[in-house]
Structures are given as C-alpha cells and as structure tokens.
Amino acid sequence: MKQTSGLFKIDWADTLKGVLVAAIGAILTPITESLNAGILTFDWKHILAGGITAGLAYIVKNFFTPAKVVQPANDPAPSDPDKPRPKPGQ
C-alpha cells in the first residue's frame, strides 16, 4: 500500500501530476474556446493561463488534503479481516 503526501506537504509525485494536469488544461483550453467561438483560434495568453491555473489548482488541492493510504486496485481489501482471501483463479 502507498501513502499520499501529508497535509501541508507536496512531494515530487504531486508536482509531476500537477505539471501533467497543467499540460492537459493547456490542451483543453483552446479546444473549449474554439467550440464556443465556432472557429479554431489560438490565444496563447489564454492557453498559458488555463494550463497554469489547472496545474496550480491541483497542487493547492493536494497541499490541503490530508495523507491517506491508497490500496492498489488489484489487491481488494477483504470484507472480513478474519476470513482468508481467496486465491487468484478461484
């Protein structure tokens, strides 16, 4: 099991994910503006602002979120701790 960064802490994984969110936000900004305007336009100021805003929002959200333990999806927790887990393939 893995633990996320603690309250008022940012680790490298949060930073890298923030950069990824910023890139996705920068890609989605001109797409949504173009759909609203009906014509494909690239306003680099808005693209940069959208990306930075998305990335900073993600990092700020993680900064104020307390640490929690993340359990891998392929390792579900048993419903009864006294009951043994079934073996794969059963």
N, C-alpha and C positions, 0 to 999 in steps of 0.2 A: 504494500500500500504506500501511497505517496501523500505527502502533506503539502498543501499550498503555502505560499508566503504568509507570514503573520500580519496582524493588524499593525498599521503604520510602517510596513516594510514592503519593499519591492525587490524581487530577485531578478536574475537575468532572464529567466523564462517569461516573467511578466513583461519585461522590456521588449523581448523579441516578439512576443504576441502583440504588444502594443504597436510595434512597427508594422506587423502584418495587418492589423486592423486599420492602421493609417493608410497602407497601400490599397487595401480593399475599398476604404472610404474614398480615396482619391480616384479610384476607377469608377465607383458608382456615382460620384458627384456629377460628372459631365453626362452620364447616361440619363440620370433622372432629370437634369436640367434640359437636356435635348428633347426628351419625351414631353416635357411640359411646354417647351417652346415650339415643338413641331419641326425643328431644324437642328442638325448636328453642329454644335458650336463648342469651341474650347476656350474657356476663360480661365487662364492659368492661375489667376488670383483666387478664384472660387475653388478650383481643383485643389490647390495647396491648402487653402483654409479648411476645406472639407476633410482632407486627409489628416491634417494636424489636429483638428477638433475631434475626429473619431479616435485617433491614437491616444490623445490626452484623456479623453473620457474613459477609455478602457483602463489606462494606468491609474487614474484617480479612483475609479471604482474598485480596483484591486487594492489600492492603498488603504481604503476604508473598510475592506472586507476582512473579517477575522479568519484565522487559519482554520482549515478543515481538512479532514483526511479523505482522499479520493481513492475509491476502490476500483480496480480495473473492471471493465465490463465483462471480461471473460472469466471472472472469479466472483460469482454472486455469493452474497452472504447467506448462510443457512437460516431458515426461519426459526429453527430451534437450535440453540447452541449445543445442547446435549445430543442432538441427533447427528450422526456422521453424514458427511457429504457423500452424494452418490459419485461413483467413479465415472469418468468420461465414457460415453458409449452405452450407458445403462439407462 
